[in-house]
Amino acid sequence: MPKKKVSKAAVAKKAKTSVKKSVAPAEKQVAKTAQEIPVIAFCEKDQKFKFAREFAKYSNLNDARRYALFIENVDNDIVFRPCNSSGTIPVVYHYCSVQALENIIKDKSFRLTDPVHMNDSEEMQWGYKKLRLILSKIVTEQKNLPKTKDAQLGVFETSNHDDWPDDVKSLFFALKNANPSSEEVEQFASLISEGMEKTANEIILDLSKGQELVGKIFIGCFSDNPDQLSQWRGYGDDGQGVSIGFNRKYLEKSGFCRPVLYYSNQQEDLIKRFVEKFMERYSCEQDIPPDEWCFSILPFIKPFGFHEEREYRLVYSPIVRNELSMGTYLSGKAIRQFCSLPVLHDSIIEIILGPKCCQEQCDLEAFFKEHDMPVPMMKPSRLSYR
């Protein structure tokens, strides 16, 4: 039977169709990955593409070649911890020495300490730096507005009139229906700029006073990464210690619990939303509760240099909850306060033994049983650090 002649157009069409078929599954897998599997377990919705943003340097997040690396490494728990699937327990990790683990299990408690004495010298102060920057931008934008009647009056009209001083209000109503001179418009602009600057300083002062009223807060530090070299060096007894995997759901019942933000845009968005709420209450002369600033913002924003820690924090305030017992301990040459978080039977999920840890697993299992604690899953670090 003679072979059927196929036209060039038909060949091209067939090739195009086969390419489409071969590409389609990969595209589908990429889209599914981008939507359903955040690389970092503690990611909130707005952080879902955090890894992609870091890796792609703000290029197209749906770039299949870049997600190929993500798909290849998603099961590698040395580098990533995939989001727990439904039905599993979310875990965060505390790096410490074997001696610290012994104390935690013997006392059945985990110490929450004052963040002011931690290794970041800007702890609980970084938020004020970002706040000043945001408020300064707002004031500068006002100063740079064109010195025209429409531009200047527009600022006043779109704001809450009630909280403006009487001299600004009277000048506004005088200029609104008049044809003001350039000097009058400039005078009005100066009054608004001065008012904004004064309000910005008052916001910072009020928040500082509120922080003093709230008093000490206590935090527990964890990481999303169970096996990270810098964490072993900094907190895990130079690799000779352990990484304790805590049940994140249990921690969330004990205080304000969430991931730390390191990126400027995330920090600024968080503070801007707070300032908007603050100004609404401020203009209505309502009391400003300092708890949101002190418990939900300041402890959860840190300089970008700490970003590789991927920290997850538990923040506790004796004034707000007053549930945990308190004590003191010697730290170097100073006595410090701490709060004692009970370690219950279902608190610890797994233990990672550090890359230089000489602890035998069977002995550690016996130690847990001796202190009437369920034996968690145990495994050695995959790092070759020595």
C-alpha positions in Angstrom: 0.0 0.0 0.0 1.5 3.4 -0.9 2.6 5.5 2.0 0.3 8.5 2.6 1.9 11.8 1.8 1.9 14.2 4.8 2.1 17.9 4.1 4.7 20.1 5.9 1.8 22.0 7.6 0.4 18.8 9.0 3.9 17.8 10.4 4.3 21.3 12.0 0.8 21.1 13.5 1.5 17.6 14.9 4.9 18.7 16.4 3.2 21.8 18.0 0.5 19.6 19.5 3.1 17.1 21.0 5.2 19.9 22.4 2.0 21.3 24.1 1.2 17.9 25.5 4.7 17.4 26.9 4.9 20.9 28.4 1.4 21.0 29.9 2.0 18.5 32.8 5.1 20.5 33.9 3.2 23.7 33.8 0.4 22.2 35.8 2.8 20.9 38.4 4.5 24.3 38.7 1.1 26.0 39.1 0.1 23.5 41.7 3.4 23.9 43.6 3.1 27.7 43.6 -0.4 27.6 45.0 -0.3 24.7 47.5 3.2 24.1 48.8 4.9 27.0 50.6 8.5 26.1 51.1 8.7 27.5 54.6 6.2 25.9 56.9 5.4 29.0 58.9 4.5 31.1 55.8 1.4 33.2 56.0 -0.6 33.8 52.8 1.3 37.0 52.0 4.6 35.1 52.3 3.5 32.2 50.2 6.1 33.0 47.4 8.9 33.9 49.8 11.3 31.4 48.4 10.5 32.3 44.8 11.0 36.0 45.5 14.4 35.4 47.1 15.6 33.0 44.4 14.2 34.8 41.4 15.2 38.3 42.6 11.8 39.7 41.9 11.5 38.2 38.4 8.5 36.2 37.1 7.3 34.0 39.9 5.8 31.5 37.4 9.1 30.9 35.7 9.1 27.1 35.2 12.9 26.9 35.2 13.2 28.5 38.6 10.5 26.4 40.1 12.2 23.3 38.7 14.9 23.8 41.5 12.1 24.3 44.0 10.4 21.0 43.0 13.7 19.1 43.0 14.6 20.3 46.5 11.2 20.3 48.2 11.8 17.0 49.9 15.3 17.9 51.1 14.7 18.8 54.8 18.3 20.0 55.2 17.4 23.1 53.1 13.7 23.2 53.2 10.8 22.2 55.4 7.8 21.8 53.2 4.4 22.9 54.5 2.9 20.1 56.6 0.0 18.4 54.8 -3.4 18.3 56.5 -3.5 15.9 59.4 0.2 16.3 60.4 1.6 18.4 63.2 3.4 21.6 62.4 6.8 21.7 64.0 9.3 24.5 64.9 12.8 23.9 66.3 14.8 25.2 69.2 18.6 24.7 69.0 20.4 24.2 72.3 23.1 22.2 74.1 22.4 18.6 75.3 22.6 20.1 78.9 19.8 22.5 78.1 17.7 19.6 76.7 18.4 17.7 80.0 17.1 20.7 82.0 14.0 21.1 79.8 13.0 17.4 80.3 13.9 17.2 84.0 12.0 20.4 84.9 9.3 19.7 82.2 9.5 23.4 81.4 11.0 25.7 78.7 12.3 29.2 79.6 11.0 32.3 78.0 13.5 35.1 78.4 13.7 38.9 78.0 14.5 39.7 74.3 16.4 42.9 75.4 19.3 40.7 76.4 19.5 38.7 73.2 22.2 38.8 70.5 20.5 41.5 68.4 21.4 44.9 69.9 18.4 46.5 68.1 15.9 44.0 69.6 12.6 45.7 70.4 14.0 49.0 68.9 14.1 48.1 65.2 10.4 48.8 65.0 10.9 52.4 66.1 13.5 52.9 63.5 11.1 51.7 60.8 8.3 53.7 62.2 10.3 56.9 62.2 11.3 56.2 58.6 7.6 55.7 57.5 6.4 58.9 59.3 9.4 60.8 58.0 8.4 59.8 54.4 4.8 61.0 55.0 6.0 64.4 56.3 8.5 64.7 53.4 5.8 63.9 50.8 3.7 66.7 52.3 6.6 69.2 52.2 7.3 68.3 48.6 3.7 68.8 47.4 3.3 71.7 44.9 2.5 75.0 46.7 -0.8 75.3 45.0 -4.3 75.8 46.4 -5.7 72.5 45.1 -2.7 70.4 46.1 -2.6 71.8 49.7 -6.3 71.8 50.4 -6.5 68.3 49.0 -4.4 67.0 52.0 -6.8 68.6 54.5 -10.0 67.5 52.7 -8.9 63.8 52.5 -8.0 63.7 56.2 -10.0 63.6 59.4 -10.8 67.3 60.1 -11.5 66.9 63.8 -7.9 66.3 64.8 -6.5 69.4 63.1 -5.7 72.6 65.2 -8.2 75.5 65.1 -5.7 77.8 63.3 -5.4 75.3 60.4 -9.1 74.8 60.2 -9.9 78.5 60.1 -7.3 79.1 57.5 -8.6 76.2 55.4 -12.2 77.5 55.3 -10.9 81.1 54.6 -8.9 79.8 51.6 -11.3 77.2 50.2 -13.7 79.7 48.6 -11.1 82.5 48.0 -8.4 83.1 45.5 -5.3 83.1 47.9 -2.0 84.6 47.2 1.1 82.3 46.9 2.2 83.6 50.4 -1.1 82.5 52.0 -0.9 79.0 50.3 2.7 78.7 51.6 1.6 79.6 55.1 -1.1 77.0 55.0 1.4 74.4 53.7 3.8 75.2 56.5 1.0 74.8 59.1 0.1 71.4 57.7 3.7 70.2 57.6 4.3 71.4 61.2 1.2 69.7 62.3 2.2 66.4 60.7 5.6 66.5 62.2 4.2 67.2 65.6 1.7 64.3 65.3 4.5 62.0 64.1 6.6 62.8 67.2 3.5 62.3 69.5 2.9 58.9 68.0 6.4 57.7 68.8 6.3 59.3 72.3 2.9 57.7 73.0 4.1 54.2 71.9 7.3 54.5 74.0 5.3 55.4 77.1 2.9 52.5 76.3 5.9 50.1 76.1 7.1 51.3 79.6 3.6 50.7 81.0 3.4 47.2 79.5 6.7 46.3 81.2 8.8 43.2 80.4 7.8 40.7 77.8 9.3 37.2 77.5 9.9 35.2 74.3 10.9 31.7 73.1 12.9 31.5 70.0 12.5 28.7 67.4 13.3 28.2 63.8 11.5 26.7 60.8 14.7 25.0 59.7 15.5 21.8 61.7 19.1 21.4 60.5 20.9 24.6 59.5 24.6 25.1 59.9 24.5 28.7 61.1 22.0 27.7 63.8 24.2 24.8 65.0 27.1 27.2 65.2 25.3 30.0 66.9 22.8 28.2 69.3 23.4 24.4 69.1 26.7 24.2 71.0 28.7 24.5 67.8 27.0 21.4 66.4 27.4 19.3 69.6 23.9 20.1 70.7 20.4 19.2 69.5 17.5 20.7 67.7 14.2 20.2 69.6 11.1 20.0 67.4 8.2 21.6 69.3 4.5 21.2 68.5 3.7 24.6 67.0 0.0 24.3 67.8 0.8 23.9 71.5 3.0 27.1 71.5 0.2 29.0 69.8 -2.0 28.4 72.8 0.5 30.0 75.2 1.0 33.5 73.7 1.4 35.6 70.6 3.0 33.2 68.2 4.1 33.9 64.6 7.1 34.1 62.2 9.6 37.0 62.3 9.5 39.4 59.3 12.9 40.4 57.8 12.0 42.1 54.6 11.5 45.9 54.5 8.3 45.8 52.4 6.7 43.3 54.9 7.7 45.3 57.9 6.6 48.6 56.4 3.2 47.2 55.4 2.7 45.8 58.9 3.6 49.2 60.6 1.6 51.2 58.1 -1.6 49.2 58.9 -0.9 49.8 62.6 -0.4 53.5 62.1 -3.7 53.8 60.2 -5.6 52.1 63.1 -3.6 54.2 65.6 -4.6 57.4 63.8 -8.3 56.5 63.7 -8.3 56.0 67.5 -6.0 59.0 68.0 -8.4 61.4 66.1 -11.4 60.1 68.1 -9.4 60.7 71.4 -9.7 57.0 72.3 -7.2 55.3 74.6 -4.5 53.6 72.6 -3.8 50.1 73.9 -0.1 49.5 73.6 -0.4 45.7 73.5 -0.6 45.5 69.7 2.6 47.5 69.2 4.5 45.8 72.0 3.3 42.2 71.5 2.4 41.9 67.8 4.9 44.1 66.0 8.1 45.0 67.9 9.1 41.4 68.7 8.4 40.2 65.2 10.4 42.5 63.0 14.2 42.2 62.8 17.0 43.5 60.5 17.5 41.6 57.2 20.9 40.3 58.4 19.1 37.7 60.6 16.9 36.4 57.8 18.6 33.0 57.4 17.5 32.1 61.0 13.9 31.8 59.7 12.8 32.5 63.3 9.4 31.7 64.8 8.6 33.3 68.1 6.4 32.8 71.1 5.8 36.1 72.9 4.3 36.1 76.4 3.3 39.0 78.7 2.7 38.5 82.4 0.4 41.6 82.4 -1.8 40.2 79.6 -2.1 36.5 80.6 -0.4 36.0 84.0 -0.6 32.2 83.7 3.1 31.1 83.8 5.3 30.9 86.8 8.3 33.2 87.0 11.8 32.8 88.3 15.3 34.1 88.0 18.6 32.7 86.7 22.3 33.8 86.5 23.3 34.9 83.0 27.0 35.7 82.8 27.4 38.2 85.6 23.8 39.3 85.9 20.6 37.9 87.3 17.7 37.8 84.9 14.0 37.0 85.1 12.3 34.2 83.1 8.9 32.7 82.6 8.5 29.0 82.7 6.4 27.4 79.9 5.3 23.8 80.8 6.5 21.1 78.5 3.6 18.7 78.3 3.6 15.1 76.9 2.7 16.2 73.4 4.9 19.2 73.3 8.1 17.7 71.8 7.6 15.9 68.4 11.2 15.2 67.3 14.9 15.6 68.2 17.7 16.3 65.6 21.1 15.4 66.9 23.7 17.9 65.9 26.5 17.1 63.3 29.1 16.9 66.1 26.8 15.5 68.8 28.2 12.5 70.6 24.9 11.6 72.2 23.8 8.0 71.7 20.2 7.8 70.6 19.4 4.7 72.8 20.6 6.6 76.0 18.5 9.7 75.1 15.4 7.4 74.6 16.0 5.9 78.0 16.3 9.4 79.5 12.9 10.4 78.1 11.3 7.2 79.5 12.9 7.8 82.9 11.2 11.2 83.1 7.9 9.8 82.0 8.0 11.6 78.6 7.0 10.1 75.3 10.0 9.3 73.2 10.0 11.6 70.2 11.3 10.7 66.7 15.1 11.1 66.7 17.5 11.4 63.8 21.0 12.7 63.2 21.9 15.8 61.3 22.6 15.4 57.6 25.4 18.1 57.7 29.0 17.1 57.4 30.2 19.8 59.8 33.1 18.9 62.1 
